[in-house]
């Protein structure tokens, strides 16, 4: 049996502060999981979006 592949998903939400991200991020993660029932959330974090050079 092979291990499931991991994917990184980015949610671009306009959170004005890190605290707002932490509070609302849980709700956004839950909503995303409801819309994608075949996925399992391993971790999530708040941070700035990295821009490609």
MOPEDA-V262347 format. One record per residue. RES is the residue in three letters. SS is DSSP state (@ for helix, = for strand, . for the rest). BURIAL is # if it has 16 or more other C-alpha atoms within 10 Angstrom, else .. Layout:
BEGIN
RES:SS:BURIAL ; RES:SS:BURIAL
END
This chain:
BEGIN
UNK:.:. ; UNK:.:. ; UNK:.:. ; UNK:.:. ; UNK:.:. ; UNK:.:. ; UNK:.:. ; UNK:.:. ; UNK:.:. ; UNK:.:. ; UNK:.:. ; UNK:.:. ; UNK:.:. ; UNK:.:. ; UNK:.:. ; UNK:.:. ; UNK:.:. ; UNK:@:. ; UNK:@:. ; UNK:@:. ; UNK:@:# ; UNK:@:. ; UNK:@:. ; UNK:@:. ; UNK:@:# ; UNK:@:. ; UNK:@:. ; UNK:@:. ; UNK:@:. ; UNK:@:. ; UNK:@:. ; UNK:@:. ; UNK:@:. ; UNK:@:. ; UNK:@:. ; UNK:.:. ; UNK:.:. ; UNK:.:. ; UNK:.:. ; UNK:.:. ; UNK:.:. ; UNK:.:. ; UNK:.:. ; UNK:.:. ; UNK:.:. ; UNK:.:. ; UNK:.:. ; UNK:.:. ; UNK:.:. ; UNK:.:. ; UNK:.:. ; UNK:.:. ; UNK:.:.
END
